[in-house]
Amino acid sequence: MSYNLITRDLDKSLERVEKQPVVQRDTEYYLANIGKVRSIKEFVDNPRLFNYAMKAHGLEDMTYAKAFMVKALEEGITDPESFANKLIDKRYAEFVKSFNFAAYGEFATTYTLAQHPVIDLYLGMHTPSEGQPSEFHVQESANYAQNIGSVKSIDQFLHKDNERLLTYALSAFDLEDALDDKALVRKMLEGGVADPNSPANKDENEQWAKFVATFDFVRLGEHATTNNAALQPSVDKFLRQKLEEDAGIQNEGVRLALYFERKAGEITNAYQILGDKALGTVVRTLLGLPDSVAQLDVDKQAKLIESKLDLKDLQDPEKLGKLMQRFATMWEINNPTTSPETMLVSLFQPMEFGISMDTMMAIAKMQR
């Protein structure tokens, strides 16, 4: 019942969390100040901002390890061999992706896909190989930067009042010939890029897929032209973490179910489940497997899980919901005592002994 009450209207549940006085104050401070941060040092030296960001990504237990996080941020995620990418725990790479100082420098906390890259593309196309862009192109860029954030829908983007913005955007992707075919532009935008068979993805001109990925109204809705990983997406992550944390105070099984539901969309194989204690606990409970199964060879565990659970069901919201209801019921039967003293907080670490071994080794090396 607790799980159903939370998930029946998840937006309202998150809204209740957002209105908690402490959460509200911390969020207001974060949104008002994160955009002022211009360097990694400024970021980690501001406890209120840094701790908020770390908690949003489920890394609050690592806020003390500033040198560790600085190294991850400095190396970025472009190189597959970078520090964050080589860590088993992928939360670090996700954190670096949200605060990508390595790629965007001082603009890391204000970088918006629909603004900075588009302007760079546009000016790059209209600047002579040796010289400066014309005054006209500079003015158009200034107008675009000032106004594109006000566009909240495909209809607005294609409206005659915003033709100047649309012209600029299409020109940046070398698609200005489509300006006279609004129906084509609409079809591309409404199809999105999540489906490999969408019009943009199937078109022989690869620029369409890049254009639609940049102005992804299908996925981001009204935030398509203002989406910044360091802003609202991080706040959304923080609120979800807090929702799960609050739920765990009342019932650890509900927290596990909410956590699994959040991570389910990323699961494509059993090894991802086995690499995360919380996910593994949910699946073993769901399948009625004893905890001793965790001592088996990893490959045998993976085969056992995949033989009993169709991982494709995790991508279906309705089937996933039923699985989580079943899990919550089985958990309650097996764990009737739900006082805070009996919570298994360590389940939310991805590896068997809390912080993963490669993380601990990296910290140890830094301390030498």
TORKOL-4160 file (C-alpha; in steps of 0.2 Angstrom, whole numbers, padded with zeros to 4 digits, m for minus):
368
<pt num="1" X="0000" Y="0000" Z="0000"/>
<pt num="2" X="0014" Y="0012" Z="0004"/>
<pt num="3" X="0022" Y="0009" Z="m0013"/>
<pt num="4" X="0006" Y="0011" Z="m0022"/>
<pt num="5" X="0002" Y="0028" Z="m0013"/>
<pt num="6" X="0019" Y="0035" Z="m0018"/>
<pt num="7" X="0019" Y="0028" Z="m0036"/>
<pt num="8" X="0000" Y="0031" Z="m0040"/>
<pt num="9" X="0005" Y="0050" Z="m0043"/>
<pt num="10" X="0023" Y="0051" Z="m0042"/>
<pt num="11" X="0023" Y="0069" Z="m0047"/>
<pt num="12" X="0013" Y="0074" Z="m0032"/>
<pt num="13" X="0024" Y="0063" Z="m0021"/>
<pt num="14" X="0039" Y="0072" Z="m0027"/>
<pt num="15" X="0030" Y="0089" Z="m0025"/>
<pt num="16" X="0027" Y="0085" Z="m0007"/>
<pt num="17" X="0046" Y="0081" Z="m0005"/>
<pt num="18" X="0050" Y="0098" Z="m0014"/>
<pt num="19" X="0039" Y="0107" Z="m0001"/>
<pt num="20" X="0049" Y="0101" Z="0014"/>
<pt num="21" X="0056" Y="0117" Z="0021"/>
<pt num="22" X="0074" Y="0111" Z="0022"/>
<pt num="23" X="0073" Y="0104" Z="0004"/>
<pt num="24" X="0065" Y="0120" Z="m0002"/>
<pt num="25" X="0079" Y="0131" Z="0005"/>
<pt num="26" X="0093" Y="0120" Z="m0001"/>
<pt num="27" X="0085" Y="0119" Z="m0019"/>
<pt num="28" X="0082" Y="0137" Z="m0020"/>
<pt num="29" X="0100" Y="0141" Z="m0015"/>
<pt num="30" X="0106" Y="0128" Z="m0027"/>
<pt num="31" X="0097" Y="0135" Z="m0042"/>
<pt num="32" X="0101" Y="0153" Z="m0038"/>
<pt num="33" X="0120" Y="0149" Z="m0036"/>
<pt num="34" X="0126" Y="0134" Z="m0047"/>
<pt num="35" X="0126" Y="0145" Z="m0063"/>
<pt num="36" X="0139" Y="0156" Z="m0055"/>
<pt num="37" X="0152" Y="0142" Z="m0053"/>
<pt num="38" X="0165" Y="0144" Z="m0066"/>
<pt num="39" X="0178" Y="0131" Z="m0060"/>
<pt num="40" X="0180" Y="0114" Z="m0052"/>
<pt num="41" X="0188" Y="0122" Z="m0037"/>
<pt num="42" X="0174" Y="0134" Z="m0034"/>
<pt num="43" X="0162" Y="0119" Z="m0035"/>
<pt num="44" X="0170" Y="0108" Z="m0023"/>
<pt num="45" X="0174" Y="0123" Z="m0011"/>
<pt num="46" X="0156" Y="0127" Z="m0009"/>
<pt num="47" X="0149" Y="0114" Z="0003"/>
<pt num="48" X="0130" Y="0118" Z="0000"/>
<pt num="49" X="0132" Y="0117" Z="m0019"/>
<pt num="50" X="0144" Y="0102" Z="m0019"/>
<pt num="51" X="0134" Y="0092" Z="m0006"/>
<pt num="52" X="0118" Y="0095" Z="m0015"/>
<pt num="53" X="0125" Y="0089" Z="m0032"/>
<pt num="54" X="0133" Y="0074" Z="m0024"/>
<pt num="55" X="0117" Y="0068" Z="m0015"/>
<pt num="56" X="0107" Y="0071" Z="m0031"/>
<pt num="57" X="0118" Y="0058" Z="m0039"/>
<pt num="58" X="0118" Y="0046" Z="m0025"/>
<pt num="59" X="0136" Y="0050" Z="m0019"/>
<pt num="60" X="0133" Y="0059" Z="m0003"/>
<pt num="61" X="0144" Y="0046" Z="0006"/>
<pt num="62" X="0159" Y="0053" Z="m0004"/>
<pt num="63" X="0157" Y="0071" Z="m0001"/>
<pt num="64" X="0173" Y="0070" Z="0010"/>
<pt num="65" X="0183" Y="0064" Z="m0004"/>
<pt num="66" X="0186" Y="0080" Z="m0013"/>
<pt num="67" X="0203" Y="0075" Z="m0021"/>
<pt num="68" X="0195" Y="0060" Z="m0028"/>
<pt num="69" X="0180" Y="0070" Z="m0036"/>
<pt num="70" X="0192" Y="0083" Z="m0043"/>
<pt num="71" X="0202" Y="0070" Z="m0052"/>
<pt num="72" X="0186" Y="0063" Z="m0059"/>
<pt num="73" X="0180" Y="0080" Z="m0065"/>
<pt num="74" X="0197" Y="0086" Z="m0072"/>
<pt num="75" X="0198" Y="0070" Z="m0083"/>
<pt num="76" X="0180" Y="0071" Z="m0089"/>
<pt num="77" X="0171" Y="0057" Z="m0099"/>
<pt num="78" X="0176" Y="0060" Z="m0117"/>
<pt num="79" X="0190" Y="0048" Z="m0115"/>
<pt num="80" X="0184" Y="0030" Z="m0112"/>
<pt num="81" X="0200" Y="0028" Z="m0101"/>
<pt num="82" X="0196" Y="0043" Z="m0091"/>
<pt num="83" X="0196" Y="0041" Z="m0072"/>
<pt num="84" X="0177" Y="0041" Z="m0070"/>
<pt num="85" X="0174" Y="0030" Z="m0085"/>
<pt num="86" X="0185" Y="0017" Z="m0078"/>
<pt num="87" X="0177" Y="0016" Z="m0061"/>
<pt num="88" X="0165" Y="0001" Z="m0059"/>
<pt num="89" X="0152" Y="0012" Z="m0051"/>
<pt num="90" X="0144" Y="0022" Z="m0065"/>
<pt num="91" X="0137" Y="0035" Z="m0054"/>
<pt num="92" X="0153" Y="0045" Z="m0055"/>
<pt num="93" X="0153" Y="0046" Z="m0074"/>
<pt num="94" X="0135" Y="0052" Z="m0073"/>
<pt num="95" X="0140" Y="0065" Z="m0060"/>
<pt num="96" X="0154" Y="0071" Z="m0072"/>
<pt num="97" X="0142" Y="0071" Z="m0086"/>
<pt num="98" X="0131" Y="0083" Z="m0077"/>
<pt num="99" X="0146" Y="0094" Z="m0072"/>
<pt num="100" X="0157" Y="0093" Z="m0087"/>
<pt num="101" X="0170" Y="0106" Z="m0083"/>
<pt num="102" X="0183" Y="0096" Z="m0094"/>
<pt num="103" X="0172" Y="0098" Z="m0110"/>
<pt num="104" X="0164" Y="0115" Z="m0106"/>
<pt num="105" X="0176" Y="0124" Z="m0095"/>
<pt num="106" X="0168" Y="0139" Z="m0086"/>
<pt num="107" X="0152" Y="0136" Z="m0095"/>
<pt num="108" X="0150" Y="0119" Z="m0087"/>
<pt num="109" X="0135" Y="0124" Z="m0075"/>
<pt num="110" X="0127" Y="0135" Z="m0089"/>
<pt num="111" X="0129" Y="0124" Z="m0104"/>
<pt num="112" X="0113" Y="0121" Z="m0114"/>
<pt num="113" X="0113" Y="0110" Z="m0129"/>
<pt num="114" X="0100" Y="0121" Z="m0138"/>
<pt num="115" X="0111" Y="0137" Z="m0136"/>
<pt num="116" X="0130" Y="0136" Z="m0135"/>
<pt num="117" X="0133" Y="0122" Z="m0148"/>
<pt num="118" X="0121" Y="0129" Z="m0160"/>
<pt num="119" X="0129" Y="0146" Z="m0159"/>
<pt num="120" X="0146" Y="0138" Z="m0161"/>
<pt num="121" X="0140" Y="0129" Z="m0177"/>
<pt num="122" X="0131" Y="0144" Z="m0184"/>
<pt num="123" X="0146" Y="0155" Z="m0182"/>
<pt num="124" X="0158" Y="0142" Z="m0188"/>
<pt num="125" X="0148" Y="0140" Z="m0204"/>
<pt num="126" X="0147" Y="0159" Z="m0207"/>
<pt num="127" X="0165" Y="0164" Z="m0202"/>
<pt num="128" X="0179" Y="0165" Z="m0216"/>
<pt num="129" X="0193" Y="0153" Z="m0213"/>
<pt num="130" X="0204" Y="0168" Z="m0209"/>
<pt num="131" X="0194" Y="0182" Z="m0202"/>
<pt num="132" X="0179" Y="0186" Z="m0191"/>
<pt num="133" X="0160" Y="0184" Z="m0193"/>
<pt num="134" X="0151" Y="0198" Z="m0200"/>
<pt num="135" X="0141" Y="0210" Z="m0189"/>
<pt num="136" X="0125" Y="0203" Z="m0196"/>
<pt num="137" X="0129" Y="0185" Z="m0190"/>
<pt num="138" X="0135" Y="0192" Z="m0173"/>
<pt num="139" X="0119" Y="0201" Z="m0171"/>
<pt num="140" X="0109" Y="0185" Z="m0176"/>
<pt num="141" X="0118" Y="0175" Z="m0163"/>
<pt num="142" X="0115" Y="0188" Z="m0150"/>
<pt num="143" X="0096" Y="0187" Z="m0154"/>
<pt num="144" X="0096" Y="0168" Z="m0154"/>
<pt num="145" X="0105" Y="0167" Z="m0137"/>
<pt num="146" X="0093" Y="0180" Z="m0129"/>
<pt num="147" X="0077" Y="0172" Z="m0136"/>
<pt num="148" X="0078" Y="0153" Z="m0139"/>
<pt num="149" X="0075" Y="0149" Z="m0121"/>
<pt num="150" X="0057" Y="0157" Z="m0122"/>
<pt num="151" X="0052" Y="0143" Z="m0135"/>
<pt num="152" X="0043" Y="0130" Z="m0126"/>
<pt num="153" X="0035" Y="0119" Z="m0139"/>
<pt num="154" X="0036" Y="0113" Z="m0157"/>
<pt num="155" X="0021" Y="0124" Z="m0161"/>
<pt num="156" X="0030" Y="0139" Z="m0154"/>
<pt num="157" X="0046" Y="0135" Z="m0163"/>
<pt num="158" X="0037" Y="0134" Z="m0180"/>
<pt num="159" X="0026" Y="0149" Z="m0177"/>
<pt num="160" X="0029" Y="0164" Z="m0189"/>
<pt num="161" X="0034" Y="0175" Z="m0174"/>
<pt num="162" X="0049" Y="0164" Z="m0171"/>
<pt num="163" X="0054" Y="0162" Z="m0189"/>
<pt num="164" X="0070" Y="0171" Z="m0186"/>
<pt num="165" X="0075" Y="0159" Z="m0172"/>
<pt num="166" X="0070" Y="0144" Z="m0183"/>
<pt num="167" X="0080" Y="0151" Z="m0198"/>
<pt num="168" X="0095" Y="0152" Z="m0187"/>
<pt num="169" X="0094" Y="0135" Z="m0180"/>
<pt num="170" X="0091" Y="0127" Z="m0197"/>
<pt num="171" X="0106" Y="0136" Z="m0204"/>
<pt num="172" X="0117" Y="0130" Z="m0190"/>
<pt num="173" X="0114" Y="0112" Z="m0196"/>
<pt num="174" X="0115" Y="0117" Z="m0214"/>
<pt num="175" X="0096" Y="0113" Z="m0216"/>
<pt num="176" X="0090" Y="0131" Z="m0221"/>
<pt num="177" X="0082" Y="0124" Z="m0237"/>
<pt num="178" X="0069" Y="0116" Z="m0226"/>
<pt num="179" X="0063" Y="0133" Z="m0219"/>
<pt num="180" X="0049" Y="0133" Z="m0233"/>
<pt num="181" X="0043" Y="0116" Z="m0228"/>
<pt num="182" X="0037" Y="0118" Z="m0210"/>
<pt num="183" X="0027" Y="0101" Z="m0212"/>
<pt num="184" X="0044" Y="0092" Z="m0214"/>
<pt num="185" X="0052" Y="0101" Z="m0199"/>
<pt num="186" X="0037" Y="0097" Z="m0189"/>
<pt num="187" X="0037" Y="0079" Z="m0194"/>
<pt num="188" X="0056" Y="0077" Z="m0189"/>
<pt num="189" X="0053" Y="0086" Z="m0172"/>
<pt num="190" X="0038" Y="0076" Z="m0168"/>
<pt num="191" X="0046" Y="0060" Z="m0172"/>
<pt num="192" X="0060" Y="0063" Z="m0159"/>
<pt num="193" X="0076" Y="0052" Z="m0160"/>
<pt num="194" X="0073" Y="0039" Z="m0146"/>
<pt num="195" X="0065" Y="0027" Z="m0160"/>
<pt num="196" X="0078" Y="0021" Z="m0172"/>
<pt num="197" X="0065" Y="0021" Z="m0185"/>
<pt num="198" X="0059" Y="0039" Z="m0182"/>
<pt num="199" X="0059" Y="0051" Z="m0198"/>
<pt num="200" X="0075" Y="0060" Z="m0192"/>
<pt num="201" X="0085" Y="0044" Z="m0189"/>
<pt num="202" X="0080" Y="0036" Z="m0205"/>
<pt num="203" X="0083" Y="0051" Z="m0216"/>
<pt num="204" X="0098" Y="0050" Z="m0227"/>
<pt num="205" X="0104" Y="0067" Z="m0221"/>
<pt num="206" X="0111" Y="0064" Z="m0204"/>
<pt num="207" X="0110" Y="0083" Z="m0200"/>
<pt num="208" X="0091" Y="0080" Z="m0196"/>
<pt num="209" X="0095" Y="0068" Z="m0182"/>
<pt num="210" X="0107" Y="0080" Z="m0175"/>
<pt num="211" X="0095" Y="0094" Z="m0176"/>
<pt num="212" X="0081" Y="0084" Z="m0168"/>
<pt num="213" X="0092" Y="0078" Z="m0154"/>
<pt num="214" X="0097" Y="0096" Z="m0150"/>
<pt num="215" X="0079" Y="0102" Z="m0150"/>
<pt num="216" X="0072" Y="0086" Z="m0142"/>
<pt num="217" X="0054" Y="0092" Z="m0137"/>
<pt num="218" X="0048" Y="0074" Z="m0137"/>
<pt num="219" X="0059" Y="0070" Z="m0123"/>
<pt num="220" X="0061" Y="0086" Z="m0114"/>
<pt num="221" X="0045" Y="0095" Z="m0117"/>
<pt num="222" X="0045" Y="0113" Z="m0113"/>
<pt num="223" X="0063" Y="0112" Z="m0106"/>
<pt num="224" X="0070" Y="0107" Z="m0123"/>
<pt num="225" X="0078" Y="0124" Z="m0126"/>
<pt num="226" X="0084" Y="0127" Z="m0109"/>
<pt num="227" X="0089" Y="0110" Z="m0103"/>
<pt num="228" X="0105" Y="0111" Z="m0093"/>
<pt num="229" X="0111" Y="0095" Z="m0084"/>
<pt num="230" X="0118" Y="0105" Z="m0070"/>
<pt num="231" X="0101" Y="0113" Z="m0066"/>
<pt num="232" X="0084" Y="0106" Z="m0066"/>
<pt num="233" X="0089" Y="0088" Z="m0070"/>
<pt num="234" X="0101" Y="0088" Z="m0055"/>
<pt num="235" X="0087" Y="0095" Z="m0044"/>
<pt num="236" X="0075" Y="0081" Z="m0051"/>
<pt num="237" X="0088" Y="0068" Z="m0046"/>
<pt num="238" X="0090" Y="0076" Z="m0029"/>
<pt num="239" X="0071" Y="0076" Z="m0026"/>
<pt num="240" X="0070" Y="0058" Z="m0031"/>
<pt num="241" X="0084" Y="0053" Z="m0020"/>
<pt num="242" X="0075" Y="0062" Z="m0005"/>
<pt num="243" X="0059" Y="0053" Z="m0009"/>
<pt num="244" X="0067" Y="0036" Z="m0008"/>
<pt num="245" X="0076" Y="0041" Z="0007"/>
<pt num="246" X="0060" Y="0046" Z="0016"/>
<pt num="247" X="0051" Y="0031" Z="0011"/>
<pt num="248" X="0065" Y="0020" Z="0018"/>
<pt num="249" X="0062" Y="0028" Z="0035"/>
<pt num="250" X="0045" Y="0020" Z="0035"/>
<pt num="251" X="0049" Y="0004" Z="0025"/>
<pt num="252" X="0065" Y="m0002" Z="0018"/>
<pt num="253" X="0056" Y="m0013" Z="0005"/>
<pt num="254" X="0047" Y="0003" Z="m0002"/>
<pt num="255" X="0064" Y="0011" Z="m0004"/>
<pt num="256" X="0071" Y="m0004" Z="m0013"/>
<pt num="257" X="0056" Y="m0005" Z="m0024"/>
<pt num="258" X="0057" Y="0014" Z="m0029"/>
<pt num="259" X="0076" Y="0012" Z="m0032"/>
<pt num="260" X="0074" Y="m0003" Z="m0043"/>
<pt num="261" X="0060" Y="0006" Z="m0053"/>
<pt num="262" X="0071" Y="0021" Z="m0056"/>
<pt num="263" X="0086" Y="0010" Z="m0062"/>
<pt num="264" X="0075" Y="m0003" Z="m0072"/>
<pt num="265" X="0076" Y="0007" Z="m0088"/>
<pt num="266" X="0095" Y="0005" Z="m0088"/>
<pt num="267" X="0095" Y="m0014" Z="m0085"/>
<pt num="268" X="0099" Y="m0024" Z="m0101"/>
<pt num="269" X="0108" Y="m0039" Z="m0093"/>
<pt num="270" X="0109" Y="m0049" Z="m0077"/>
<pt num="271" X="0127" Y="m0043" Z="m0073"/>
<pt num="272" X="0121" Y="m0025" Z="m0070"/>
<pt num="273" X="0109" Y="m0032" Z="m0057"/>
<pt num="274" X="0123" Y="m0042" Z="m0049"/>
<pt num="275" X="0134" Y="m0027" Z="m0048"/>
<pt num="276" X="0122" Y="m0017" Z="m0037"/>
<pt num="277" X="0118" Y="m0025" Z="m0020"/>
<pt num="278" X="0101" Y="m0016" Z="m0019"/>
<pt num="279" X="0095" Y="m0022" Z="m0037"/>
<pt num="280" X="0102" Y="m0040" Z="m0032"/>
<pt num="281" X="0092" Y="m0040" Z="m0016"/>
<pt num="282" X="0076" Y="m0035" Z="m0025"/>
<pt num="283" X="0078" Y="m0048" Z="m0039"/>
<pt num="284" X="0082" Y="m0062" Z="m0026"/>
<pt num="285" X="0067" Y="m0058" Z="m0016"/>
<pt num="286" X="0056" Y="m0056" Z="m0031"/>
<pt num="287" X="0061" Y="m0074" Z="m0037"/>
<pt num="288" X="0061" Y="m0082" Z="m0020"/>
<pt num="289" X="0079" Y="m0085" Z="m0021"/>
<pt num="290" X="0089" Y="m0087" Z="m0004"/>
<pt num="291" X="0103" Y="m0075" Z="0000"/>
<pt num="292" X="0116" Y="m0089" Z="m0002"/>
<pt num="293" X="0113" Y="m0088" Z="m0021"/>
<pt num="294" X="0125" Y="m0073" Z="m0020"/>
<pt num="295" X="0139" Y="m0084" Z="m0016"/>
<pt num="296" X="0138" Y="m0093" Z="m0032"/>
<pt num="297" X="0149" Y="m0090" Z="m0047"/>
<pt num="298" X="0144" Y="m0074" Z="m0055"/>
<pt num="299" X="0140" Y="m0082" Z="m0072"/>
<pt num="300" X="0129" Y="m0095" Z="m0064"/>
<pt num="301" X="0120" Y="m0081" Z="m0055"/>
<pt num="302" X="0117" Y="m0072" Z="m0071"/>
<pt num="303" X="0111" Y="m0087" Z="m0080"/>
<pt num="304" X="0099" Y="m0091" Z="m0066"/>
<pt num="305" X="0092" Y="m0074" Z="m0065"/>
<pt num="306" X="0089" Y="m0073" Z="m0084"/>
<pt num="307" X="0081" Y="m0090" Z="m0084"/>
<pt num="308" X="0068" Y="m0084" Z="m0071"/>
<pt num="309" X="0066" Y="m0066" Z="m0076"/>
<pt num="310" X="0062" Y="m0059" Z="m0093"/>
<pt num="311" X="0073" Y="m0043" Z="m0093"/>
<pt num="312" X="0062" Y="m0035" Z="m0107"/>
<pt num="313" X="0048" Y="m0034" Z="m0094"/>
<pt num="314" X="0058" Y="m0021" Z="m0085"/>
<pt num="315" X="0056" Y="m0009" Z="m0100"/>
<pt num="316" X="0037" Y="m0011" Z="m0099"/>
<pt num="317" X="0030" Y="0001" Z="m0086"/>
<pt num="318" X="0014" Y="m0009" Z="m0082"/>
<pt num="319" X="0024" Y="m0025" Z="m0080"/>
<pt num="320" X="0037" Y="m0017" Z="m0070"/>
<pt num="321" X="0024" Y="m0010" Z="m0058"/>
<pt num="322" X="0016" Y="m0027" Z="m0055"/>
<pt num="323" X="0033" Y="m0034" Z="m0052"/>
<pt num="324" X="0037" Y="m0021" Z="m0039"/>
<pt num="325" X="0020" Y="m0023" Z="m0031"/>
<pt num="326" X="0024" Y="m0042" Z="m0030"/>
<pt num="327" X="0041" Y="m0038" Z="m0023"/>
<pt num="328" X="0035" Y="m0026" Z="m0009"/>
<pt num="329" X="0022" Y="m0039" Z="m0004"/>
<pt num="330" X="0035" Y="m0053" Z="m0003"/>
<pt num="331" X="0047" Y="m0041" Z="0006"/>
<pt num="332" X="0034" Y="m0037" Z="0019"/>
<pt num="333" X="0031" Y="m0055" Z="0022"/>
<pt num="334" X="0049" Y="m0059" Z="0025"/>
<pt num="335" X="0053" Y="m0043" Z="0034"/>
<pt num="336" X="0038" Y="m0038" Z="0045"/>
<pt num="337" X="0049" Y="m0027" Z="0056"/>
<pt num="338" X="0052" Y="m0010" Z="0048"/>
<pt num="339" X="0059" Y="0001" Z="0061"/>
<pt num="340" X="0073" Y="0012" Z="0057"/>
<pt num="341" X="0085" Y="0002" Z="0067"/>
<pt num="342" X="0083" Y="m0013" Z="0056"/>
<pt num="343" X="0086" Y="m0004" Z="0039"/>
<pt num="344" X="0099" Y="m0011" Z="0028"/>
<pt num="345" X="0106" Y="0005" Z="0022"/>
<pt num="346" X="0122" Y="m0004" Z="0015"/>
<pt num="347" X="0111" Y="m0011" Z="0001"/>
<pt num="348" X="0112" Y="0005" Z="m0008"/>
<pt num="349" X="0130" Y="0003" Z="m0012"/>
<pt num="350" X="0134" Y="m0004" Z="m0029"/>
<pt num="351" X="0147" Y="m0017" Z="m0023"/>
<pt num="352" X="0147" Y="m0030" Z="m0009"/>
<pt num="353" X="0157" Y="m0020" Z="0003"/>
<pt num="354" X="0150" Y="m0003" Z="0001"/>
<pt num="355" X="0161" Y="0009" Z="m0008"/>
<pt num="356" X="0168" Y="m0001" Z="m0023"/>
<pt num="357" X="0186" Y="m0008" Z="m0022"/>
<pt num="358" X="0193" Y="0002" Z="m0036"/>
<pt num="359" X="0186" Y="0018" Z="m0028"/>
<pt num="360" X="0195" Y="0014" Z="m0012"/>
<pt num="361" X="0211" Y="0010" Z="m0021"/>
<pt num="362" X="0210" Y="0027" Z="m0030"/>
<pt num="363" X="0207" Y="0036" Z="m0014"/>
<pt num="364" X="0222" Y="0027" Z="m0006"/>
<pt num="365" X="0234" Y="0032" Z="m0020"/>
<pt num="366" X="0229" Y="0050" Z="m0018"/>
<pt num="367" X="0233" Y="0050" Z="0001"/>
<pt num="368" X="0251" Y="0044" Z="m0002"/>
